[in-house]
Structures are given as C-alpha cells and as structure tokens.
C-alpha cells in the first residue's frame, strides 16, 4: 500500500511532456492567412525559412502553466523565452536591412511633422498653405500576382517592401474660409512602372471643400468623385497640384519617406513586443 501511494505521488510530480516547434500549426490562428485571402508581401522572417535549430526549441504543452520563477510575480514560460529570443534575432536582422537610420527629407521646402504612424508635410508659398497628410498603417500593397511568385526561384531575394499610402492634400488660401481637399492614392499598376515617363504615379480620387480650421470634415459638403470626371477638368486639377509642388517627384519622395517611417515603426513594434513578452 505504501509503495503504490509513493508511485502515484512520483507520477504527479513528473513534468508534463513537451512538443517540438516543428511546424506552423503551433502559431496562433490569427497570424495565419485565411483561406482565399489575397497574397500580401510578408516580412522576411528569416528564421522560419531554413533555421533548423529553431525546431529544437521546446514549449510547454497547452493547458500547462510551464511557469518559470523569476521573482517578478508574472507568468513566464519556455515559450515566452523562445518568443523573446526569436524577436531579438528578428530585430537584429531588420536593423541590418534598414536603409534609413533617420527619416529622409522631401525636397521643395516641405516641413515634416510625425505623430506615431501619421505624418504631415507642410509648405507655405505666396499666401497659400499646402498640407499633405498620410498614415503608414496598412500602406504596404498586396504582392505581385501568384504567377510571378510561382516563377520566382528559391534562391532569389524577396521583393523589397514599399509603403504607398493614400494621402490627402489640403490647400488653404489666406483670404478664404474654405479649404480645397484632394484625396489621392497610388494605383497598383502605376507604382514602379518605368515604361512611361510622362504618366502620373498617383491619382486624385475625390475633391471637396471643407471649412478651414475644423478638424472634422462635413459629410454634407459636396464631394466630387473623379471616376466619371471630364478628362480636361482632371488634368487641370493635376496641374494645380503640380504648381504647388505635388507632382511625380514629390510622390516618389513621399514613397521613400513613408517606407522609411513604416520600417522604423515596425522595428519599434518588435522591440515593444519583445519588452512585453520578456521578463523585466
């Protein structure tokens, strides 16, 4: 009787079995693409490609605390340690490929203001104030078509991620109480197309007037959609922007600025995530 009780007690103290991180099945479902979703350019998580040593890392079985005592009172598991190490390696690699340690400037006398993921370029000229605002969230477009990806050889490098955000141009005249607002974006088939030098790499999508000085725009103000606009009027609107410094050169430099800002914020996010997961 005493021997059987001792054996049961020893079995209860035995640590739960652990399993290998050998497949993507252990990743949270939210991080995996949904069936039928459009392909998007992925971050170069280089460790997932051929790092065989990664499969040797163990994580506790789900449902088991797997806690590591460190005196801080928080929950820390072997999976957290592996996650923190993965993030450390990823941050190191992202910093290696970071093209701009500081944000590039836009030519033409534009002053830059950055508030988190939102950036604003301001220029004053001859009694007018021109403001260009954009946000880098969700600004990386879908990748090339599946056929292009299938034709890509395994040893070829992944295409460089480029941020092409929608941007809003506001033109304010000193003697008026209205602001001309032009909503612009980059068509996917125009970005990176070097075939036609004269074609515009950005387009105007909507035009409206909004009260100057008010942060909330009124939906009751008439908004002109350019899809069915007369081509002559559209050309005059594009010339109007070009005369104020918003042209193809500006649009190219905005892409470079937005890409640098997006990469900077991505690295900062990884660092914050590492600090959140890692024991402090």
N, C-alpha and C positions, 0 to 999 in steps of 0.2 A: 504493500500500500504506500509506504513512504517513497519507494523507488518510482512508482508510477506518478506520484504527485511531483517529485523532483523533475521527471522528464517533461511533464506538462508545463512546469514553471520555466524550464530552459527553452522550450519551444516558443513560449510567449515573449521571451526576451530576444529572440532571433530577429535581426533587422529584415525588413521587407525586401523582396527581390527587386532588382533594378534592371532597366532595359536600355539598350543602346539607342543613341540618337542616330539611327542609320537611314532614316527616310524623312520625307516632308510630312508624313502623317502625324508626327508629334507636334507640328506647328499649329497655332490657333487657327480655326476655320476662317476667321475674319481676315487673316493675312493671305489666304489663298484666293486666286481669281475665281469668280463664279462661272458656272458653265455657260458658254455662249457669249461671254463678255468680250468686248473689243480688246485686242492686244495693245499693251502700253509698254513704253520703254521702261526697263527695270533698272534699278540701281545696281551697280556692279558689286554684288555681294560675293566677293571673290572666294570667300571661304566655302561657299556652298558648291563651287564648281568642282574642284579636284582635291580639296583638303581631306585626305583620307584619315588624318589624325583626328579630325573632328568627330568621327564615328566612335572613337574610343571614350568620349566623354559620357558619363553616366548621369541620369537624372532619376529622382525618386519616382516610384510608381504613383499614378494619380490616386488620390484618396489617402495618401500617406503624407504626413507633415514633412518628414525628411528634414527637420529643423537643424540648423547649425547655431549653437550657442555662441554669442559674441558679447553679451552683456548689455546690448542696447535695448533689449526688450522687443525688437521687431522680429518678424519671420524671415529667415534666410535659408534657402535650400541649396542643394547641389546644383539644381537647375539654374538658380539665380547666379551662382558663381560662374557657370558656363556661359550664361547670357551676358554677364558683365565682361568676361574675357573676350567673347565674340564682338561686343560693341567696342572694346578697346582696340582690337585689331582692325575693325571696320573704320573707326575714326582715323587711325593712323594711315590707312590706305586712301581715304577720301582727302586727307590733307596733302598726300603726295601728289594727287592729280589736280589739286585746286589751282586754277590758273591765276586767280587774282587774290592776293592776301588782303588788299583793300579794294573798295568799290571803284570801278573805272569812272572817269568823268565823261560827261556828254558835252561835245563841242558846241559853240554858239552862245556861250554866256548863260547857260542854264544852271540854276542853283538847286542842289539836291537836298530833300528832306526825307528822312526814313523813320517810319514808326512801325517797328516789327516787320510784318510782311508787306506793308503798304509803303509805297514810295511816291514822292511828288517832285516834279521838276517845274521850276518857276522861272519865267523870263519876262522882263519888262522892256517895252520898246515903244517909243513915240506915243505915250498916252494910253497904252494898252498893257494889260497884264495877261499873259498866256500861262495857263497851268495845265500840266499833263500828269494825271494820276493813274497808277496801276497797282495791282496786288499780285504777288507771285504765287499765291495759293492756287493749285490746280492749273498752273500755267504751262506744264510740260505736255505737249500734244501727244496723241497716240503714235505708236511707232509706225514704221513703213508697213506696207501690205504683207500678208503672210507669205506670199510668193517670194518676196525679197528676202524674208527671214529664212525660208527654206533653202534658198540658193546660197546663203552665206556659209562659208566654210568654217569648221570648228575652230581653226587657229586664227581666224580673223578677229580683230578687235570689235567690241560693241560700238555702235554709233554713239557719238557724243550727245549727251542730253542737252537740249536747248530750251530755254524758257521763252515762250512767246505769249505774253499776257495780253488780254484786252486792255485798252487804255482809253481814258476819257480826256478830251481836250476842252478846256474852258477858256473862252476869250471874253475879257471884261474891258469895256471902254470906260474912261473916267467920267464921261458926261451922260451915262445911261444907267438905268436901274435894272437892266436885263443882262443876263449872261448867255452868250451863244455856246451851247453844249453839243459836242460832236463825239459820238460813241464809235470808237474804231477797234478793229481787230485784224489779226494776221490770218489770211486764208491759208489752209494747209498746203494747197498746191502751189502757192507762190513762194513760201519760205524756202530759201536755199536753192531756188531756181535761177541759174545763171544764164539761161538761154536767151532771155530778152532783157537787155539792159534798161530799156525805157519803161518797162512795166512797173507798176506800183506794187510794193511788197506788203502794203497794208491797205485796207479799205475802210470807208465810212459806212457804218451800218444804220445809225439813226442820228437825227439832228433835231434839236428843240431849243426853246428859250426858257430860262429859269430865272427866278428873282435873284438878283445879286445879293450876296451876303447871307443867304439862307442855306443851311446845311441839308435840309430835307427838301427834295425836289417835289413838285406838284404833279401828280398823275393827270390832273385835269388840263394841264397845258398841252397844246397840240404837239405831237411827235411825228416827224417826217421819217418814214422808212424808205431807204434808198433802193430797195429791191425793184421797185417799179418806177424809179425816178428817171426823168429825161436825162440822157447822157450829157447834154451840154450843161445843164444845171449841176450835175455831179462833177464834171470837170472843173467848173468854176469853184466849187467847194474845195476840191483838192488843191487848186491853185491858191485859194485863200489861205489854206493851212501852210502850203509851201512858202508863201510870202512871209509867214510868221515863224519859220524855222522848223516846221513839222513836215519833213519830206523823207525820201528814202534813206538819206544819210542819217537823219535823226532816228528813223525806225530801226536801222541796223545797229546803231549805238545803244538804243533802248534795249534791244535783244541782248546785247553783250552785258549791259548793266543788270538786267533782270536775271540773266543766267548766273552771274556772279553773286547776286543777292540771294537767289534761290539756293545755290550751293552752300553759301555761308549759313543760311538759316537751317539747312538740312544737317550740316555738321553740328550746329548748336543744339538741334533737336536730339541728335545721337548722344551728345555729351550730357544733356539734361536727362535723357532716358537712362544712361549709364549711372548717373548720380542717384536716380530714383531707385534703380534695381540694386545697386551696390550698397553694402553696409557702410554707413558713415562713421 
